[in-house]
């Protein structure tokens, strides 16, 4: 198994949807940052995926497009811009994973019932093993996080640590 960590749509604009969404994202970032540190320690790729939506002015150069300061990503991490829910649709994500020999993706980020679920299914469609990191998802509706975790493969941070040893 050779994994990569996917950090999907953790962008400043999504903190402004509601106080509940901001809280959900803040909680998820704790798990995401722990996973980022673990993947760096093990020298596995960290891939940051950001949503682009010209109609909402969610574009590079707009501060709303940016990643929050609390998220511990680096410029040398792989950065992908997407325009669809599924991060594999019309992006170079698949090619980046193939170049690295990745066969498993650990999925984190926002929004559980949309982009996370779409990307999870997209990974399955191209014969990757997708796994959601428990506690690392955010949503406008917390009950959707539980639903997405219930219907997909999930791993706790502790189990992920052991698995990568």
N, C-alpha and C positions, 0 to 999 in steps of 0.2 A: 504494500500500500504506500502510495506517495500522495499526501494531501496538500491542498492549498486552502487558505482561509479567504472566504469572500465576505467583504464588508459592503453591504448594499444600502445605498440611499440614506446614509446618515449625514444629512445636509442641514444647514442652518434654517432654511425655509420651513422645514417640517416641524421645527420646534415651535413655530408660530401658529400652528393649527388650533391648538387648545392647550390649557395648562396640563390636562391629563396626558396629552401626546408628548409634551415636553418632559413630563415626569417619566413616562414610559421610555423615551429615548435616553434620558439620563441614566436610568437603571440599566438599560441594555448596554450602554457604553462601558460600564464597569466590567461586564463579562467580555465584551469585545476587546477591550484593552488588555485584559488578562490573556485572552487567546492570541492577540497580536504579539505580546511579549513571549509567549510560549512558542509560537511559530518562528519568531526571529531566533530564539535560543536554539531551536532544532534545525534552523536554516531551511525552512519551508516557506514558500511564497505567500505573501499577503497581497491580496488584490482588492482594490478599492473601486467600487462601481458607483457612479453618480448619474442621477436622472437628469436629462436635458429636456426641457419643455419650453419651446420658443413662445408659445401662446401665453404662458405664465411668467415669461421673462426669467425662467430658471435656466440660465446659460452661463458659461464661463465668463468671468469678469464681473458678474453681479454678485455682491456679497451673499445673497440668499443661496447661491449655488455652492458656496464654499463649505468645507467641512468644519465642524465645531472644534475649537481649540482643545477641548477635553479629549478628543479622539487622537490617539497616539500613532497616527500614520506618518510615513516619511515620504519625501519626494521620490526616493528610489523604489518604493513599492510600485507595483503595476497599477496604473490608473486607466479605467475604462469609462467611457461616456455611453449611455444608452438612451434610447428614445421609446423603448417598449418595456413592458413589465418584466418580461423574460430577459435577463442580462445576456443571454446567448444570441438573441435575435438581432441580426445585422450589426454585430460588434466583433471585435477581435478576441473576445474572451476564450472561445474554444481554441483558437490558434495558439494563444498564449499558454494555455494549459497543456496542449499537445507538445509544444516546444520544451516544456519543463518535465514532460513525462508524468503529468498528474493524472491520477485515476479516481481520486476522492475529493469532494469539495465539502468543507465545513461552512455552512451558511449562517450568516448573522445579518441583522440590520432591520430596516423599515421598508415597507409596511407588511406585516406578517401575512395578511390575507390576499395581498396583491402581488407585489414584486417578489417577495420571498417565495411564496407558493408557486408563482410562475417560473421563477428561476430553478426551484427544486425540480419541478416537472421537466423543465428544459434540460437539466443535467441528466435526468433519467433517460430522456429521449436520445441523448448522444452517448449512452452507455457509461456515464460516470456514476459513481456512488455518492449521492448527496446525503448529508447528515446535518441536522440543525443542532446548533449549540444551545442547550436549554438555558433560558434566562437572557439570551442575547437578542431576542426579537422585540420589536416595538410596534405599536399600533395605536390608532385613534380609539379603538375599542379593546380593552384588555381581554375580554372573553374570546376575541379572535385569535389572540396569541395562544391560548390554551387549545383552541380547536386545531390550529395549524400544528402545534406540537403533538397533539393526540393522533393525527392522521398520517404522520410522517416519522421517519427514523430520527431519533433524538439522542444526543449524548450529553452527559453532564460534564462540567469542566474537569472534575476529578478523574472521571473515566477517560476523557480526552488526554489528560496528562499521562496517565498510565499507558494508554494506547500508543502515544508517540515516543515513549521510552524505548 
